[in-house]
Amino acid sequence: MTPTRRRRLIVISLILVAVAIAAMLTVFALQQNMTYLFSPTEVHEGHAPADARFRLGGVVEEHSVKRSGDSLKVDFVVTDRFQTIPVEYTGILPDLFREGQSIVATGAMKDGHFVASEVLAKHDETYMPPEVADAIAKAKAAHVDKPGGRP
């Protein structure tokens, strides 16, 4: 092998190694920033990360919204009609937020309740985010498949 050919082979090999390292670092960084959506049933079954941020999707349970009189803190319950998760949020809620409406909250579990940093509400009465609808459908299928589950 000639010295020129050997040098080209080394340069090409180094470029390929650098591209592979850059791709691995990119994938790792993207995985760190991803927040997955879980339903209350999936959270109760332990599918949601215990120490990381994720999105909780479901419906605000009727008669569960409790607002603090002296701050922007709001407590409410999110349900997929099979399991419920208490949620704590401090901030201004979207205009469309109300009981019986679909929401997606971003945050993390802390001491048995979900502490939300962001709450998004659906934009009209007939729309449910596809991710929330899929999570509720999975929870319903899992609940029906269990002994004693409702059909």
Secondary structure, 3 states (H helix, E strand, C coil): CCHHHHHHHHHHHHHHHHHHHHHHHHHHHHHHHCCCEECHHHHHCCCCCCCCCEEEEEEECCCCCEECCCCCEEEEEEECCCCEEEEEEECCCCCCCCCCCEEEEEEEEECCEEEEEEEEECCCCCCCCHHHHHHHHHHHHHHHHCCCCCC
